[in-house]
């Protein structure tokens, strides 16, 4: 059984928390960062985690990345349909990052700019790829990673669950090893805390979720911030 830490915080600027996170048995972890006017972002992210939970618990285990993607597709349909039926929710959407561990196998499904990281042998690697406008510019070589962090359009997503009738979902599977540490987080962490600091906290903190949240708050806490840290036995 993995050792799991989780935490979420509204931050120092926002008045409500549009992030949602959930741990689903067996060994499944989800973070979502909602977007939209009024409370719509909060609605979208909470719908995502509940729909994923319901879909997976009604699907035969063991699951795989295809099952995770199917769960996101179902959530996309439900969020999109609600947004079309209710003017207050028009334009809402959410990121979705799901990790499933099955023994020595890990798989994920991902939409948006929340992230999945892997810390292995002291090296922190971003596993997912941001679905954002600035990440597209980085891949084209038009701006650097450093420029992307301060770009005025860094929060513009190219994919979001529920924001369109169909969504493109990244999936993959790979081997997990003893002592691996996985981090799922919203951009309220990664916009506030650099990868070097994240890696140090993951390696040294007795409660890395709480300390990652505190690091984001210490650096300004300009957004909601949510993290799940999973240590593999």
N, C-alpha and C positions, 0 to 999 in steps of 0.2 A: 504494500500500500504506500502511495506517495505521501509526502509531508506537504501540506497545503497551507498557505497564508493568503488571506484576501482582505482588501480594504477599499473603501471609496470615500471621497470627500467632495463637498460642493466647491471647494476652493475659496479664494479671498475676494473674488470679483462677482461671480454669478450669484443669483438669488435662488436658483433651484438647480437640482442635480439631474441632468439629462442622461447620465451614464447608468447602465445596468450591468450586473454581473451575476453569474450563477455557477454553482458546482453541481453537476448531475452525476449520479452514480450509474454505471461504474466509470470513474476516472475521466470525466469529461468536463471541460472548463470553457466558459463563454464570457466574453466582454463585448459591450455594445455602447456606442457613443451616439446619442440621438441628435437630430438637427431639425429645425423648423420653428415657426413662430409660436409665441405663447407657451403652452405646455406640450406642443406637438412632438418635440424631440423626446421628451420624457415618455410620451405615449408610444412612440415608435420603438425606442430601445426596450421598454418593458414588454411590448408585444413580441419583439424578437426573442428575448430569452424565454418567455413563456411558450411561444410556438415551437421553438427548438426543443425545449424540454418535453412538451407533449408529443412531438413527432418522434423523438428518439425513444422515449419510454414505451411507445407503442410500436417500435420497430425491433425485430429480433436482433439481439447482440450475438457475437461481437459486431460492432459497426466498423465502417471504414470511411475514407474521405468522400466517397460517393454518397453515403448515407448522410454525412454532415452537410454536403452541398444540397441534397434534397430537402433537408430541414430548413436551410436558408431560403431555398426557392419557395417553400410553403409560406415562410414568414413574409417573403417579398410579396406574394400574392395577397395575403391578408392585410398587410400594411397599405399596399397600393390601393386595394379595393376600399378600405376605410377612408383613405385620403380623397378618393373620388366621390365618396358619398357624403362627406362632411367638409364643408368649406373651411372650418376652423383648422382642419388637419391637412389642407392642400399644401403639397410641397414637402411634407415631412419625410424623414428617412433616418437611417441609422447605419453605422458601421457594424460589422459582425466578424469576430475572430473566435474560432472554435478549435480547441485542441482535444484530441482523444488519445489516451494511452492504453495499450493492450499488451501487457508484458514488455517485450523488448521492441515493440513497434509503436511509432507515433504517427499520427496523421492530423491534418488540419484542413479547414475550409475558411476562406477569408474574403471579406469585401470591405473596402474603405481604407482609412489610415490609422485605425488602431493596429497594434503590432503584436507579433509573436517573436520572442527572442529565445535563443538557446545559449546558456553558459556551459561550456564544456572545457575541462582542463584549463580553466582560468581565462578562456577566450570567449567574449560575448559576440554572438552573431545574430543579426536580424534575419529571421527566417521568411517572414512575409514581405511583400512588396507593397508600398503605399499606392493606393489608387487616387492620386492627387495630381493637380495641374503642375505643381512645382516638381514632383517626382518625374513627370514626363519630360520636363525641361532638363532635369539632371541626366536622365537616360540619353537624351539627345546631345548632351555635352554643351548645352547652351548656358547653364549656370552650374556652380559648384555646390557641394553639400552645405558648405558654410553659408553661401548665398541663399540657399533654399530655406534655411532656418529662420531667416529674417525677411523673406519675400512677402510683400503685401497680400499675395494671393495664396499663401501656403495652406489655408484652410479650405480651398476650393477642391471638392472631390470630383473625380471622374466616374466613380461608381458608388452607389449607396443603396442599401436594402430598402425597398418600398418607395424610392424616389422616382422609379420608372417601372413600366409594366414588366420588363425583363431585366435581369441583372447578370453580369458576368462574375463568376465565382472562381477564385484561385484555389486549387487543391493540390496536395502532395502527401506522400508518406515517406518515412525514413526510419532508420534504426535509432532506438533510444538506448542509452548506456547507464549503468549504475553511476550515481553521483552527478548525472545531468541535472541542471536546473533550468526550468522553463519559466518565462515571464510573459504573461498576457497583460497588455496595458492600453489605455486610451492615450490620446495625444496630449492630454493634460499633464502627463508625466514627461513624455519625450520632448515636448516643446519647452519644458522648464529645466530638465536635468540631462546632462550629456551622458553618452554611453560609458565613458570611463567611470563616472560616479555611480551609475547604475550597476556596473560590474563589481565595483568595490563593495557596495551595499549588499549585493547578492551573496558575496563571498564571506562577509564579516558579520552581518547583522543577525541577532537571534530572532528578530521579527522583521524580515525584509520588506513585507508589504507596508507595515506601519512606517518604517524608516524611509521608504521610497516616497510615500505620501508626504512625509514631513520635509523631505528634500525639495519636493515640488512647491510646497507652501513657503519654505524658506527663500526660494528663488522668485517668489511673486504670486504663485498660485492663481494664475490668470484664467484658469479653466477648471471645470470639473476634472477630477483625476481618480482613476480606478485601476487597481492592479490585482492580479492573481499570480502568486509564485508557487511553483510546483517542483519539489525536489524528488528525484527518482531514487528509490532505495537500491 
